[in-house]
Amino acid sequence: MNFSIDRFDELFPGYFAGELSDEDRINMDHWRNASPENELHYIDSVKAWESMTLLREMENFNSFEALQKVNGRLKTPGSARWMNVLKMAAAIFVLPLLAYSGYLTQHNFTLKKMLEEHVVTQTITSRQGMVTQFLLADGTKVWLNSNSELQFPTYFIGDFREVKLKGEAYFEVTKNKHQPFRVNAKELRVEVLGTSFDVANYQDETMQEVILVEGKVGLSVRQDDKSTENSFLQPGQRGVYCEKTGKIVTDEVHVDKYIAWRDGNLIFRDDKMAEVVKRLSRWFNVEIVINDPEIKGYIYKANFRNENLEQVLNLLKISAPIDFSMTERKALPNGEFTRQRVFLSKKRT
């Protein structure tokens, strides 16, 4: 990647302030993780940034003015003169020592406060039919599925590394036993130390899914800031939270078909048409309506890669007794377009 240390230094203020474009921020993250030397340079840059405020505060102490005051008091008459001289001299040397001591003892508090002041929430959105890959500040890798959104801080502080997901994302979490990683998906909370998993949380659906690839995750349902349901997943398991029942159900699944979208693939393995329709609707951002209830029970097996919606529907038509029709998008007064609709019907013989 053609990204130099000079370019990093140029972009760093905007990076730390959360003012960079998505492209520049992703390039910065890639550069940081390219080598230990790059990460060390980043850490040194953060320290320099943090020191600026401290330096400005210390500039308020005028040592020359303090010395002038002491010199003036050296003329104090009487036997107490030398005691005063000692006290004043001690003040000159002790003040800087106290300032430095205060810096050392309160550095962690000041650092935390400064980080809190500079933390900015960023949002990345993945467009229709696209998969967006990027890094978080702790090195965690994220794949964001089509029409999905992730909110996250520019820097993780506090007891947890928390993000908020709308849609679907795959995470490879950097391990940190002192700061667990949390994904908030409506009422469902996913908590891990370091592992790989997929979370699906679509706003127009009443169920959220978590598929664990490796490691271990804890699931909890948070309502009114209280945990009402808890569960744990092992690799190869899926956890499904149903908003209507308020329960989490776990089962064994073929993980590959749930994470194939990272590589632009859609895989179906003996899935009912209702599940196929749901995943196609997400991927192509369309509304698919099943006119005949019997179609929902059809079992489907297929792999898709780079096919457009009409090509996929034609393949469905060949392998199952169905027909389809599609509506055109219509322009709205605000310049946007209506969502395309697809109607599936049972093929007439």
N, C-alpha and C positions, 0 to 999 in steps of 0.2 A: 504494500500500500504506500503510495507516495504522500506521506504525511510526516513532516519533519518536526524536530523539537522546537524550532522557531515558530512553526505554525501552531503548535500546542500552546506555547507561551502567549502568542497573539490572541488565541481564543479563550484562554483560561479564565479571565475575569468574567466573561459572559457565561462560561460553563458553570462557574461557582455561583453566579447570580441567577442561573436558570433562564437566561435570555437567548440561548442559541437556538438555531433551527434544528429540527430532528436530524437532518443529515450531518450537520457539524457535530452534534452531540454524540451520534453513533460513531463517527470517525474518531472523536476523542476517546470514547470508551474502547474501541478496537486498539488504538495506539497504546493506551494504558496497559492493556492486557497482553500486548505483543511480547513483552519481556520484563523481567524483574527490574531492570534498569529504568525502564519507562515508568513503572509503578513507583519506584523510589523518587523519580523526578516529580511525579504528581504529588506525593506526600510532602516533599520539600516545598512545593509550590503552595500547598494548603497551609503549611506552617508559616510561610512568608505572608500569605494573605491574612492569616489570623493575627500575626504580629503587628500589622499596620495600626490597628486600633489601640493596642497596648502602647506602641511607640507614641502615638498622638497623645495618649493620656500622660505618659512620662514627660513629654515635652512641657507640660504645664508646671513642672518643678524646675525653677531657675536656680541652679547651684551657684552661679556667680553672685546673684542677688543675696543669697543666704550668706555667702562668704563676706560680702560687704557689711552685712548686719553684724557679723561676729567681729570684724575688724573695728567697727565703731564701738563695740562694747569692751574691747581690750583696754580702753582708757578709763574703765570704771575704777574709781579710787577705793582705797581701803584694803584691809587684810583679806577680804573675800575675793580679791581680783583674780588670783591664780586658780581658785576653785571655779570661778565663773569661766575663766579661760578654758579649763579642762572640760567643763560641761559643754561649752560652746563648740570646742574642737570635736568633742565626742558627737555632738549633734551633726556636724558637717559630715563625719564619716559614717555615722550610724544611719542617717536618713537614706543614703543610697542603698546601704545594706538592707534596711527594712523594706525599701521599695523592691529590691531584688528578691528578698525572702517572701514578700507578699505575692510577687509574680509566681514564684515556685509553688507556694502553698495553695494559691487560688487559680493556678493555670488550668486545672481540669474543669473547675467551675466556669471560668471565663470561656474556655474552649467550647464547652457544652452550650453556654448561653449564645455565643457567637454563631455556632452552627444552627441553633434553633432560629436565630434571626435571619439566617441566609437560606434556610431550607425553602425550596419552592416546589409546589406540586406541579408535575408535568403530566401531559396526557398524550398518548400515541394512539392513533386510530388506523386500522388496516382497511383499505378500500375493498370494494366488491371483487371477489375472485383473486385476491392477493393475500400472500402470507408475508408478514413483516417480522424480521428477526432483529433483535437488538440486545444490549447488555444493560443491566441495572448497575448502580454505583458499587454494589458489593461483588460484582462479577457474575451474578446470576444471569443465565441465558434465558431469553424469552422468545417464543414463537407466537405471534398473534394472528389468529385466523381471520378469514374474510369478515368484514363488517363487525369487527370487535374493537374494544377500547380498553386500555389499561391506564389507570392513574397511579402515579408513584412519586416519591420525593426525590429530589436531586441528591440527597444524602440521607442515609438511614441513621437516626438517632433514637435514643430511648431503649426500652427493653425489647422491642420487637421491630422487625423489618416488615412493614405493612404496605400492601398494595390493594387496589380495588379494581375488580374486573367486571366488564359488561361484554358478554359474548364468550369466546373460547380462546384459551391460551395453553401452551405447553411450557412448563418451567423445568430448567435444570438448575437447582438451587445450590449456591455455594454454601458449604457447611460452616456454621458458626454456632457452637453449642451455647454461647453466651447471649446470642440474639436470634431467637427463632424467627422463621419466615412465615408470614401470614398472608393468605389471600382471602379477601372479603368478597363474597358473591351473594348479594342480597342478605338473607338471614344466615346463610351458610358460611362458616369460617373454616378454612383449611390451614392447619398449622404443621410446620415441619422444621427440622434442623438443617437437613441437606439431603435432597433426593430429587427424583424426576417424576413428574406427574402431569396430567391433563385436567383442566377444569372447564366445564361448559356451563355458562350462566347467561342465558338469553332472556332479555327483559320481557318478551311476549310469551314466555313459557312458564309453567308452574312447577317445573322440576329442574334441579341442578345436578350435574354429574361430576364425579371425580374419578379418574382412572389412574391407578398407581402402576408405574413402570418398574421402579426400584426404590428401595428404602422403606420408609414407614411414614404415614401421615395420620394425623388426628383430625376428625371432623366434629364440629359442634354447631348447634343451632342457637343463635343468639336472638332473644326477644326481650325487649325492655331491659337490655343490658344484663340479662341472666341467661345461663346455659340451660336449655330445656331438653336437649338430646345430644348424646355423644357416641362416637363410634371410631374404630381404628381400621385402617386398611393394610393389607399385606400385598406384595407385588402380584400383579395379575388379577387384582380385584377391582370392582367398580362400586362406588358408593353413590346412591341416588337419593336425593332429598326431595320429598313431595310436600309442597306447600299446603295442600289440602288436608293431609293427615298429620303433618308436622313430624313425620318419622323419617329416619334414614335406613334404607334397605341396601344390603351388600350382596354381591354375587360374583362368580368367577366369569371372566370374559377373555376373548382373544384381543389382547392389547393392540396388536398391529393395526387392526382396522380402525381403531379409535384415534390413532396418532398419525395415520398415513397422510393426512392433510398437510402436515409440515412440509412434505416433499411435493405438494401439489396433486396428490392422489386421492381418489375416493374409492374405498374398498367396502364391498358388501359381502357378507358371509352368511347365507341363509337368513337374511333379515326380512322381516315382514315389510310390505309395501308402505305401511304407515311410517316406519322408521326411515325407509329410503326417501320418502317424500319430505320428511322433516329435515334430513341432512342436505338434500338438494335445495330446499328452500333457503337454508342458511347460506350455502355456498354461492348460489346464484342471486341471492337477494330477491326472490320472487315469492309470490303467494300461489301455492299449488292446492287446488281444491279437488277432492275425490268425490265425484258425483254418485258413484255406486258403492255402498258400504262393503260389498263383497271383495272389492279390490284391495282393501286394507289388509286382508288376510293372505294375499299372494306372497309367496316366498321368492326372494330374489338373491342371485349371486353374480357379482360382476366386479371388474376393476376399471376405473376410468382415470385417464390422465390427459389433460389438455383439451378434452372435448368441450364444446360449448353446450348450452342448454338444449338446443334443438337436436343436436347429435345424440345426447344422452336420452332424450325422450324417444327418439326413433329406435334406439337400441332396446329401450323398455318395451316399445310397441312390438318389436320382433320377437322378444323372448317371453312376452306375456300377452294374454288376450285383452289388450286395452287400446283405446284410441285417445288422442289428446287434441286440444285446441288451445290457442294462445291469443291473448288480447295485446294490442299495441299500447305502449306507454303514451300518456297524454300530458301535454304541457300544462302546468299550473300557472296562475297569475304571478306567483313569486319567482318564476323562472325554473322551478324544479319540475320533476316529472313524477307521474303516478307510478306505483309499483306494478310491475307486469304480473298478470294472472295467467295461470295454466289450469286447465280443467281436464281431469282424467275420467274417462268413462269406459264402461265395459264394452268390448268389441262386439258388435252385432253380427250374427251369422245368418 
